[in-house]
Amino acid sequence: MDDERQEWISKRAYGLWEKAGRPHGKDREHWEQAERERAELERVALPEHLKRKRNSTEADDATSAAVASTKGMLPRNRGKVLPAAPRGRPKASQTGPAGGATTS
C-alpha cells in the first residue's frame, strides 16, 4: 500500500472514530470502513490512466495527440527577428491634405 493511500485511510478512520464518539475497541471497524471508502473512491473517481504509475516525463495518448494536433498552428517565424516598425513622423511625401497620413 503506498504512503499517500495509507495516510488517507488513516485520517478517514480517525474521522470516523471521532464522529462515532471515540468508542473504545472499534478501531478495526473504522479502519475497514475507511479502506472500503478509499477503494470505492479509486474505482469511481480516478480515470484509468491516472491509476497507473508512470514516469512524470511520459505523456499519455490523449496528451500526445493534443500536442501533435497543434504542430501546424505554431508561428512560422520562431527564432527569426522581424523588421522593426517605422518610427517618427511620416515624411512630407507620405502625408495627404491637412497633414494626415495617406493610406496608399
Salt bridges, closest charged atoms under 4 A:
GLU7 OE2 - LYS11 NZ 2.97
GLU18 OE2 - ARG22 NH2 2.92
GLU29 OE2 - LYS26 NZ 3.69
GLU32 OE2 - ARG28 NE 3.18
GLU37 OE1 - ARG12 NE 2.46
GLU40 OE2 - ARG43 NH2 2.75
GLU42 OE2 - ARG5 NE 2.94
GLU42 OE2 - ARG38 NE 2.85
GLU48 OE1 - LYS51 NZ 3.80
ASP60 OD2 - HIS49 NE2 3.53
